[in-house]
Amino acid sequence: MISLDVLVVGLTGQTGAGKSTVSKVFSDNGFAIINADLISRKVVEKGTKCLEEIVDIFKAGILNSDGTLNRKALGNIVFTDKTKLEMLNTIIYPYITSEILNEIKHLSDSGKKLVLLDAPTLFESHADDFCEIIISVLSDEEIREERIIKRDGLTKKQANDRMNSQLDAEYFASHSDYVIENNDTLESLSSISKEVSDKIKYYYYHIRSSEMSVQ
């Protein structure tokens, strides 16, 4: 059970849109950050039950010689086949969700009031159920493609496979409280992100807290 004193904000959006920059701005503005990407790596570490289940389905070809997960090999399989991606998600999401809830509880117990959940698959994993406010970061396709290729060392096809495996921009926009469009400069993105984080802090400390005190 998530404490009523904690405000969990979900941050999601298209791959390559600039979520990392937004997350850093929120962190600098006093939000505790839960990084779902890091959690997704933790739950598939060598020896975990989650990795065992994945290997049962996708076989040993997705492992490195030391028994760790070869993420690139697995990505090449699932990002070109939606059925296999759904199979992977069915396995991994419950483990990720459990870890997210544990982290929220830990932050709450340590006195944190504002938590940003940075999760690329926020909606797909149903982690949006934990969030009171949702932010999506969107960007034009050509810009995202260029960023992904540069960031991850992918080919144009691999980058497009990953982009096409996600929900579309309309879905993100229609299921979010705030939409941040990142087609301009880094300074512009940081400024908009600071403005949004300030609004959410104001909401928590001046509106939500007052409403809770009346109940």
VEXVOVO-98612 format. One line per 3 residues: number of its first residue (from 1); for each residue x, y, z of C-alpha. Coordinates in steps of 0.5 Angstrom, whole numbers. Layout:
N
NUM = X/Y/Z; ... $
***
This chain:
215
1 = 0/0/0; 3/7/-2; 3/12/3 $
4 = -2/18/2; 3/23/4; 7/21/-2 $
7 = 6/24/-9; 8/19/-14; 9/22/-21 $
10 = 10/18/-27; 15/20/-33; 14/16/-39 $
13 = 15/18/-47; 18/16/-53; 25/13/-54 $
16 = 30/18/-55; 25/24/-53; 29/26/-48 $
19 = 26/23/-41; 33/23/-38; 34/30/-38 $
22 = 27/31/-35; 29/26/-30; 35/30/-28 $
25 = 31/37/-28; 26/34/-23; 32/31/-19 $
28 = 35/37/-18; 28/40/-16; 28/36/-10 $
31 = 24/29/-13; 27/23/-11; 28/18/-17 $
34 = 26/11/-19; 29/9/-25; 25/3/-28 $
37 = 31/2/-33; 35/0/-28; 30/-4/-24 $
40 = 29/-8/-31; 36/-9/-31; 37/-11/-24 $
43 = 31/-16/-24; 34/-20/-30; 41/-21/-27 $
46 = 45/-27/-27; 42/-32/-22; 35/-29/-22 $
49 = 28/-33/-22; 26/-28/-28; 32/-29/-32 $
52 = 31/-37/-31; 24/-36/-34; 26/-31/-40 $
55 = 31/-37/-42; 26/-42/-41; 22/-38/-47 $
58 = 28/-35/-51; 33/-41/-50; 40/-40/-48 $
61 = 42/-36/-55; 40/-30/-51; 46/-31/-46 $
64 = 53/-29/-46; 58/-34/-44; 59/-32/-37 $
67 = 51/-33/-36; 49/-26/-36; 43/-23/-41 $
70 = 45/-21/-48; 41/-15/-48; 42/-14/-55 $
73 = 41/-21/-57; 34/-21/-54; 32/-14/-57 $
76 = 34/-16/-64; 29/-22/-62; 23/-18/-59 $
79 = 23/-11/-62; 22/-15/-69; 16/-19/-67 $
82 = 10/-16/-63; 8/-23/-60; 15/-25/-57 $
85 = 15/-18/-54; 9/-19/-51; 11/-26/-48 $
88 = 17/-22/-45; 13/-17/-42; 9/-22/-39 $
91 = 15/-25/-35; 18/-19/-33; 13/-14/-31 $
94 = 11/-17/-25; 18/-17/-23; 19/-10/-24 $
97 = 12/-8/-21; 14/-11/-15; 21/-8/-14 $
100 = 18/-1/-16; 13/-2/-10; 19/-4/-6 $
103 = 23/3/-8; 16/7/-7; 15/4/0 $
106 = 23/5/2; 23/12/0; 16/14/4 $
109 = 19/10/10; 25/15/9; 21/21/9 $
112 = 21/23/2; 15/26/-1; 16/27/-8 $
115 = 17/21/-12; 19/21/-20; 18/14/-23 $
118 = 22/14/-30; 19/9/-34; 19/8/-41 $
121 = 14/3/-41; 9/6/-35; 3/4/-39 $
124 = 5/-3/-41; 7/-5/-35; 1/-2/-31 $
127 = 5/2/-27; 1/8/-28; -4/5/-23 $
130 = 1/8/-18; 2/15/-20; -2/21/-19 $
133 = 0/25/-24; 3/23/-31; 8/26/-36 $
136 = 10/24/-43; 16/27/-47; 15/27/-54 $
139 = 19/29/-60; 19/28/-68; 21/22/-71 $
142 = 27/24/-75; 30/27/-68; 29/21/-64 $
145 = 32/16/-69; 38/21/-70; 39/21/-62 $
148 = 37/13/-61; 43/11/-67; 48/16/-63 $
151 = 46/14/-56; 45/6/-57; 50/5/-63 $
154 = 44/2/-67; 43/1/-74; 37/6/-77 $
157 = 33/-1/-78; 34/-3/-71; 32/4/-68 $
160 = 26/4/-72; 24/-3/-70; 25/0/-63 $
163 = 21/6/-64; 15/2/-68; 15/-3/-62 $
166 = 12/3/-57; 5/6/-56; 4/12/-61 $
169 = 4/19/-59; -3/20/-59; -4/15/-54 $
172 = 2/18/-49; -2/25/-50; -9/23/-49 $
175 = -6/19/-42; -2/24/-39; -3/30/-35 $
178 = 3/34/-38; 6/33/-45; 13/36/-46 $
181 = 15/37/-53; 22/36/-54; 24/39/-61 $
184 = 28/45/-59; 34/46/-55; 37/43/-49 $
187 = 36/49/-45; 29/50/-47; 27/43/-45 $
190 = 30/44/-38; 26/50/-37; 20/47/-39 $
193 = 21/41/-34; 23/46/-29; 16/50/-30 $
196 = 13/43/-30; 16/41/-23; 15/47/-20 $
199 = 7/47/-22; 7/40/-19; 11/42/-12 $
202 = 6/47/-12; 0/43/-13; 3/38/-7 $
205 = 5/43/-2; -1/48/-3; -7/44/-6 $
208 = -6/37/-4; -4/38/3; -10/42/4 $
211 = -15/37/1; -12/32/6; -12/36/12 $
214 = -20/37/11; -21/30/10 $
***
